[in-house]
Amino acid sequence: MSTIIEMKDIYKSYGRGEGKVDVLKGVSLTVEAGEFVAILGPSGSGKSTLMNLIGLIDTIDSGTYTIDGVDIHNQSDRLYARIRNRKIGFIFQKFNLIAKYNALRNVELPLLIQGESSHSAKTRALATLERVGLGDRWQHRPNQLSGGQQQRVAIARALVGNCPLILADEPTGALDSKTGQEILKFFQDLNAEGKTIVMITHDPHIASQAKRIIRVEDGLIQPA
């Protein structure tokens, strides 16, 4: 089994001088390809900062981070953007869909950014929407879809590029419990197919649906 995430001695702080806040204080983390991992912690624990670092939305102060064999230390913003587009499928609590675009356009965007032809992107996006059960909703804009349907569009967008890693930030937080459980079941099915999933949550029940739980508290990973 290959390693997809390897972080060693990661530090991250915000502010300067007396206003400096140390958020991560020497975090080391390894995730193997094919795992379904939950990063669990209360508000203020550092889990969201850790997610932003994993997703290259923010940069580390010190330590080392390798994603899918790529050392990200001192790389350009352009490379970070390319890695995000090709290696990480993002799923957010509030879906982050583009309101003026229909479901199909939202899903095909990552492929168009990669430079794929319009025809190929549309074909792949439609097939992925079919996979999440929304093949008959491709023309609908986000405000015409339920919360659960919007999250499925977001999942399709994360899947369409066949990225090796799915990073899900509180993916059920905006959903009712029944719909949230359906989304978690979908994650489990994806993981059974070999997808690597890292899910951020504050809810121990949600975290228990993953195969491994990493607990973060006060900027540190707690012993298992």
C-alpha positions as CSV (number, residue, x, y, z in Angstrom):
1,M,0.0,0.0,0.0
2,S,1.4,3.4,-1.0
3,T,1.4,6.5,1.2
4,I,-0.8,9.4,-0.1
5,I,-0.3,11.9,2.8
6,E,2.8,12.1,4.9
7,M,3.2,15.1,7.3
8,K,6.1,15.3,9.7
9,D,6.4,17.8,12.6
10,I,4.0,20.4,11.1
11,Y,3.8,23.8,12.8
12,K,1.3,26.5,11.9
13,S,0.6,29.8,13.7
14,Y,-1.2,33.0,12.9
15,G,-0.4,36.6,13.9
16,R,2.8,38.1,15.3
17,G,4.3,39.1,18.5
18,E,1.9,39.1,21.5
19,G,-1.0,38.3,19.1
20,K,0.6,35.2,17.8
21,V,-1.5,32.0,18.1
22,D,0.1,28.6,17.7
23,V,-2.6,26.5,16.0
24,L,-0.6,23.3,15.1
25,K,2.3,22.3,17.4
26,G,4.3,19.6,15.7
27,V,1.7,17.4,14.0
28,S,2.8,14.2,12.2
29,L,0.3,12.3,10.2
30,T,0.4,9.5,7.6
31,V,-2.5,8.3,5.4
32,E,-2.2,5.3,3.2
33,A,-3.9,5.0,-0.2
34,G,-7.3,3.4,0.1
35,E,-7.9,4.5,3.7
36,F,-11.1,6.2,5.1
37,V,-9.9,8.4,7.9
38,A,-11.8,10.8,10.1
39,I,-10.0,13.8,11.7
40,L,-12.0,14.5,14.8
41,G,-11.8,17.5,17.1
42,P,-13.8,20.2,18.8
43,S,-14.0,23.8,17.5
44,G,-10.6,25.4,18.0
45,S,-8.7,22.2,18.1
46,G,-6.7,22.9,14.9
47,K,-8.5,20.3,12.7
48,S,-9.7,22.9,10.2
49,T,-6.2,24.4,9.9
50,L,-4.9,20.8,9.4
51,M,-7.5,20.3,6.6
52,N,-6.4,23.6,4.9
53,L,-2.8,22.4,5.0
54,I,-3.6,19.0,3.6
55,G,-5.6,20.6,0.8
56,L,-2.9,23.2,0.1
57,I,-5.4,26.0,0.8
58,D,-2.8,27.3,3.3
59,T,0.9,26.8,3.7
60,I,2.9,25.3,6.6
61,D,5.3,27.3,8.8
62,S,7.7,24.4,9.3
63,G,7.8,20.7,8.9
64,T,7.5,18.5,5.8
65,Y,4.5,17.5,3.7
66,T,4.4,15.0,0.8
67,I,1.1,14.3,-1.1
68,D,1.0,11.4,-3.5
69,G,4.8,11.4,-3.8
70,V,5.1,15.2,-4.3
71,D,7.1,17.2,-1.8
72,I,5.2,20.5,-1.5
73,H,8.0,22.4,0.4
74,N,8.7,25.8,-1.2
75,Q,6.8,25.1,-4.3
76,S,5.0,27.8,-6.4
77,D,1.3,28.7,-6.1
78,R,0.9,27.5,-9.6
79,L,2.0,24.0,-8.6
80,Y,-0.2,24.1,-5.6
81,A,-3.2,24.9,-7.8
82,R,-2.3,22.1,-10.2
83,I,-2.0,19.6,-7.3
84,R,-5.3,20.7,-5.9
85,N,-7.0,20.3,-9.3
86,R,-5.4,16.9,-10.1
87,K,-4.9,15.1,-6.8
88,I,-7.6,16.4,-4.4
89,G,-11.4,16.3,-4.7
90,F,-12.9,18.7,-2.3
91,I,-16.3,18.3,-0.6
92,F,-17.4,21.2,1.7
93,Q,-20.1,21.6,4.4
94,K,-21.8,24.3,2.4
95,F,-21.3,22.6,-0.9
96,N,-19.5,25.6,-2.6
97,L,-21.4,25.1,-5.8
98,I,-21.6,28.1,-8.3
99,A,-25.1,29.3,-8.1
100,K,-25.4,30.6,-11.7
101,Y,-24.4,27.2,-13.1
102,N,-26.4,24.0,-13.4
103,A,-25.3,20.7,-11.9
104,L,-23.6,19.6,-15.1
105,R,-21.5,22.8,-15.4
106,N,-20.5,22.7,-11.8
107,V,-19.3,19.1,-12.2
108,E,-17.4,19.6,-15.5
109,L,-15.5,22.7,-14.3
110,P,-12.5,20.8,-12.9
111,L,-12.0,19.0,-16.2
112,L,-12.3,22.3,-18.2
113,I,-9.7,23.8,-15.9
114,Q,-7.4,20.9,-16.7
115,G,-7.8,21.7,-20.3
116,E,-10.1,18.8,-21.3
117,S,-12.3,19.4,-24.3
118,S,-15.9,20.6,-23.7
119,H,-17.4,17.4,-25.3
120,S,-15.2,15.1,-23.2
121,A,-15.8,17.1,-20.0
122,K,-19.6,17.1,-20.5
123,T,-19.6,13.3,-21.2
124,R,-17.6,12.5,-18.1
125,A,-19.6,14.9,-15.9
126,L,-22.9,13.4,-17.0
127,A,-21.6,9.9,-16.3
128,T,-20.5,11.0,-12.8
129,L,-23.9,12.6,-12.1
130,E,-25.5,9.4,-13.1
131,R,-23.2,7.6,-10.6
132,V,-24.4,9.8,-7.7
133,G,-28.1,9.3,-8.7
134,L,-28.6,12.7,-10.3
135,G,-28.5,12.0,-14.0
136,D,-32.0,13.4,-14.4
137,R,-31.1,16.6,-12.5
138,W,-28.2,17.8,-14.6
139,Q,-30.0,20.9,-15.8
140,H,-31.0,22.1,-12.3
141,R,-29.2,24.9,-10.6
142,P,-28.2,24.6,-6.9
143,N,-31.2,26.5,-5.6
144,Q,-33.4,24.0,-7.4
145,L,-31.9,21.1,-5.6
146,S,-32.3,19.8,-2.0
147,G,-29.3,19.9,0.4
148,G,-28.7,16.3,-0.1
149,Q,-28.8,16.6,-3.9
150,Q,-26.4,19.6,-3.7
151,Q,-24.0,17.6,-1.7
152,R,-24.2,14.8,-4.3
153,V,-23.4,17.3,-7.0
154,A,-20.4,18.3,-4.9
155,I,-19.3,14.7,-4.6
156,A,-19.6,14.3,-8.3
157,R,-17.4,17.3,-8.8
158,A,-14.9,15.7,-6.4
159,L,-15.0,12.4,-8.3
160,V,-15.1,13.5,-11.9
161,G,-11.3,14.2,-12.2
162,N,-10.5,10.8,-10.7
163,C,-8.3,12.4,-8.0
164,P,-6.5,10.0,-5.7
165,L,-7.7,11.8,-2.5
166,I,-11.1,13.0,-1.4
167,L,-11.0,15.7,1.3
168,A,-14.4,16.2,3.0
169,D,-14.9,19.1,5.4
170,E,-17.9,18.5,7.7
171,P,-19.7,17.0,4.7
172,T,-22.9,16.2,6.6
173,G,-23.0,19.4,8.7
174,A,-25.7,21.2,6.6
175,L,-27.8,18.0,6.1
176,D,-30.5,16.4,8.2
177,S,-29.5,13.1,9.9
178,K,-31.1,10.8,7.4
179,T,-29.6,12.5,4.4
180,G,-26.3,12.8,6.2
181,Q,-26.3,9.0,6.8
182,E,-27.0,8.5,3.1
183,I,-23.9,10.6,2.2
184,L,-21.7,8.7,4.7
185,K,-22.9,5.4,3.1
186,F,-21.9,6.7,-0.3
187,F,-18.4,7.6,1.1
188,Q,-18.1,4.0,2.5
189,D,-19.1,2.6,-0.9
190,L,-16.5,4.9,-2.6
191,N,-13.9,3.7,-0.1
192,A,-14.8,0.1,-0.8
193,E,-14.0,0.8,-4.4
194,G,-10.5,2.0,-3.4
195,K,-10.9,5.8,-3.0
196,T,-8.9,7.4,-0.2
197,I,-11.1,9.7,1.9
198,V,-10.1,12.1,4.7
199,M,-13.1,13.5,6.5
200,I,-13.0,16.4,9.0
201,T,-15.7,16.4,11.7
202,H,-16.4,17.6,15.2
203,D,-19.0,14.8,15.7
204,P,-17.8,11.5,17.2
205,H,-20.8,9.6,15.7
206,I,-19.9,10.8,12.2
207,A,-16.3,10.0,12.8
208,S,-17.2,6.4,13.8
209,Q,-18.3,5.8,10.2
210,A,-14.7,6.0,9.0
211,K,-12.2,3.1,9.4
212,R,-9.7,5.1,11.4
213,I,-10.1,8.1,13.7
214,I,-7.4,10.7,14.3
215,R,-8.2,12.9,17.2
216,V,-6.9,16.5,17.3
217,E,-6.9,18.6,20.4
218,D,-5.1,21.8,21.3
219,G,-3.1,21.6,18.1
220,L,-1.8,18.1,18.7
221,I,-2.7,14.6,17.5
222,Q,-3.8,12.6,20.5
223,P,-2.6,9.0,21.1
224,A,-5.0,6.4,19.8
